[in-house]
Amino acid sequence: MYYNKVEKDNITLLVTGDILLSRNVKVEIEKKNISPWHLLQQKFNNADILIGNLEGAIGRKTRIDSSVNPSLEFIVPTKYGTLLKDAGFDVLVTENNHSGDLFKVGIDSTETILKKNKIRQLNFQNSPQFFQKGDKIISMIALNQIMGKDSVVQNIPSAEVLQKIRLAKSLSQLVIVYIHWGNELNSWHNKTQAKVADWLTRNGVDLIVGTHPHVIQEPNLVNEKPVFYSLGNHLFDQKYLETKTGLLLECKVYKKHFECNSIKTKVDKESFFPKINSEITKLFSTTPLKPSKKTNQISLNINIDKTILNEKIILDGYQNESKVWSSLPIKMESLEFFHTNDKGDCLLSLEKHFSSLDKQISLRPYVYTATKKELMTLWRGSALAFPLIDATFLPQNQEILCALHQNRSYLQLKKASFSTKVVAYTWNGFGFKGVEDSLICRECEMHFNYLYNLK
């Protein structure tokens, strides 16, 4: 779920578009017996974190699917794991419509081969992942909007996506979303992409990187955040002229801001291997970073090394730049900071736990506070009054917690269908109690309508 790489004073991210390692690209690799990235290796070596979008599944074909054209099954030889490692890829995004081309066994073998080659796999399930340099932490989330064989599409808006964004923006200074979306071969973004980009940036995403159209789509600012709608092809074998160019996205993260530029790539005639065509084609600069989190004079940082090991969030508490404690591993789905009159600054964490009340592993709210000695648990809620879907504070009034519930009791959980209801709560020093004020409840309803609707 998390990754750490440390190099220079600033962090340089280099992100590619769509990568194909089968069909005619495979033929050229085998014929020439050289890396398809040999013309870009110096650029790759200068990156602290190199990220690409791997279209396909690593492994061998063990079953026939007569409903799919074999040329649209992107099957990557297992030996190409070494090829990717030697090129310098740190992270490969596999949240796309070709990740299931070898069904579940291919999804598993892809994970195994990438892990063997010390390449982090980024998909929706293991998002967000975190990267650190000094006191700067970057988070990344992978999303897919294109249906494929055995691939999963994330609904946007949805509670799951929103909670991952909340967790990422609470524990990092820069939130990046890598999203597979749009229409193939369209050199302009569509209305759905525009609405999704607006929703993501409104809810805390700082940078959006798009793939799938296989052609470059013009980047732009949305809510003052850079959106690269499509980087186009990076390494692919499509015949159309527009598919033979792509963008390398280069972002530099400094002390208080980050800036991104795109570098155009092309391929020579009779080759699919990319090389640089022209340097900076679009520059987005002086985009501010989110501030670091501090509660009750204790600075909080995610401990990335221990979090990788445990696959759960571990927080470190610092006072005067000295670490004073580490938390136990916590399976956080969402995280928000809020202030109380009695306990000072607190953390609201949504976590999946088993409860004897409903006999299920479901979303439960927890409240913590940071002291000089520990991350102290103040309250454990089963799920407030009803089974919980999501919970967040009113932006204009952090004394009010708005909860989106399943409109059924714990005794009715076997019902196949259910509606939803919104309930407002307030902190009373020992936990959350329901608010009966109809105006406040209406504010919560309007807040969830805003959160869960595309403009």
Buried (B, 14 or more C-beta within 10 A) or exposed (E): BBBBBEEEEBBBBBBBBBBBBBBBBBEBBEEEEEBBBEBBEEBBEBBBBBBBBBBBBBBEBEEEBEEEEEEEBBBBBBEBBEBBBEBBBBBBBBBBBBBBBBBEBBBBBBBBBBEEBEBBBBBBEBBBBBBBBEEBBBBBBBBBBBEBBBBBBBEBBEBBBBBBBBBBBBBBBBBBBBBBBBBEEBBEBBEBBBBBBBBBBBBBBBBBBBBBBBBBBEBBEBEEBBBBBBBBBBBBBBEEEBBBBBBBBBBBBEEEBBBBBBBBBEBEEEBBBBBBBEEEBBEBEEBEBBEBBEBBEBBBBBBBEBBBEBEBBBBBBBBEEEEBBBBEBBBBBBBBBBBBEEBEBBBBBBBEBEBEBBEBEBBBBBBBBBBEEBBEBBBEBBBBBBBBBBBBBBEEEBBBBBBBBBEBEBEEBEEEEBEBBBBBBBBEEEBBEEBEEEEBBEBBBEBBEEBBEEE
